[in-house]
Amino acid sequence: MKVPRDNARYKGVFPVVPSIFDKSGNLDLDGQHRCLDFMIDCGCHGLCILANFSEQFLLSDNEREILTKDILEYVAGRVPVIVTTTHFSTKICAERSQQAEQFGASMVMIMPPYHGATLRVSGEQIFEFYKAISDAISIPIMIQDAPMSGTFLSVPLLVRMAKELENISYFKIETPQAANKLRQLIAEGGKYIEGPFDGEEGITLLSDLRAGAKGAMTGGGYVDGIRQVFDPFMEGNLEEAKNAYMRWLPLINLENRQGSFATAKILMKEGGIIHHDGLRAPLPPVSAEIRSEILEIAKQLDVLALRWAR
Amino acid sequence: MKVPRDNARYKGVFPVVPSIFDKSGNLDLDGQHRCLDFMIDCGCHGLCILANFSEQFLLSDNEREILTKDILEYVAGRVPVIVTTTHFSTKICAERSQQAEQFGASMVMIMPPYHGATLRVSGEQIFEFYKAISDAISIPIMIQDAPMSGTFLSVPLLVRMAKELENISYFKIETPQAANKLRQLIAEGGKYIEGPFDGEEGITLLSDLRAGAKGAMTGGGYVDGIRQVFDPFMEGNLEEAKNAYMRWLPLINLENRQGSFATAKILMKEGGIIHHDGLRAPLPPVSAEIRSEILEIAKQLDVLALRWAR
């Protein structure tokens, strides 16, 4: 019988670390290190690597391993690191998760099994999948409930896993009406929902915090701004949180709806933190117009990314 | 300016080779070899490995490489082998394709870039993706036009790629109304459509042959049956082809709609060719009832798979 914890091990703003490539599209580990130093200085409570905003679907298995090992060594415990280890195969996902733990990950984040437009598995198989991963490791698992997987995860299924599976304790809810789902999850799962998180760059952050989210997995470019919303909310100062959210929402919106994966890299390149902000092909580059809009609003908000390396 | 060929390099029945696992879910190369010997004896004109029916989405990069190298060595030119090298990243797909060519692949098969339920790229990015792969290798590419990718490939885009990209010459059409699309593709692309193929286990084989398909990529369990349709059709004996198609359609239908990935392995295991017919988790096992239905009709049709190893 699983015993829930009284205190969550991890809370706060855990942005996604973009994967940094050089102009040829190869891994740029020097750039990656500067990106990590910046993100830590920017005030993140933790980091998440190899997520969708890290272009994880554009990496080889070998590159995933290199990044996992290198980033965990470089961060060296300064903040906890969540490693995304999603794979359709239970066996491969378990092996990836074991390796991440061995390299020093504090948590793994895993979407339910999916492939392409058409291949999905049922609720029972999803339970068995997460059970096998939970049994294979001894660090917490964050279930990533995202539209990318094309898989509906019901609140009863999530609660059942939280109650029955030792390491299923964190939930990143980024489906439509995330606040409703977070509220229902917390109501039905109680203490077993150790870490209710939201995602999606923080586009619904205020509603999600009001629904009980204790963490946010945002983009990596302006944690300084996200903290301006998160911190007052957690201190009980709703008015200040609301004002900050209204101030930062235009930039969050540009990232969520326009710049997507590239937004954090555009800010870091403009600020001289990294040399290249390109996405891997076949993802198209961000248009000059959207790039300008992002930088315009970022300057107005005085984001740290544009000042940190100067 | 690309010059189309007068004669297609590859025609005929090119079944998908299932990936054989042992009872723990590890690669079973001995079983894989027996599977290959059987499939070649069964009368295939060529083979395709690492396709969706090979559970390609359940393999690690390393396992893909092991299977590619091992299978090409073991087949040793007895029949041409198509290697599926689909990956979302242009760079990784190009590298996989170069490696497949180096190991001795006759062709690579590639779906357009996709990931999960939501990530797709536009027509221009699809063109650039295939262009980069075509430029990276010197063997033909089969574009796999399948619902799994969730990407609509228009006939004009396919024809443009056939005419402009040196190695884009084969087309496996397995979208709804495949016969219509094949007919239109051949009408608009002429000699540039060197290899119009169908797929989907042969469920629409007769209509597709009548539409001009010169090849079929079917399941791996009963090429002896598929040849009973294919050969008379190619010899101009439509009546015999129709009768054979009517005879084999119940088994094809069971594979296409019920047994799916597992069908070929079930037949091979029942026939003593391989020891384990399990799919990798989280794919559920085929139910006892469906397994019985498959074997019942296969016995009635006297499939070679049930006799070959006896």
Interface residues (C-beta under 8 A of the other chain):
Chain A: G25 F57 L58 L59 S60 D61 N62 H87 F88 S89 T90 K91 I92 E95 P113 Y114 H115 G116 A117 T118 L119 V121 S122 E124 Q125 I126 E128 F129 A132 P147 M148 S149 G150 R280 A281 P282 L283 P284
Chain B: G25 F57 L58 L59 S60 D61 N62 F88 S89 T90 K91 I92 E95 P113 Y114 H115 G116 A117 T118 L119 V121 S122 E124 Q125 I126 E128 F129 A132 P147 M148 S149 G150 R280 A281 P282 L283 P284
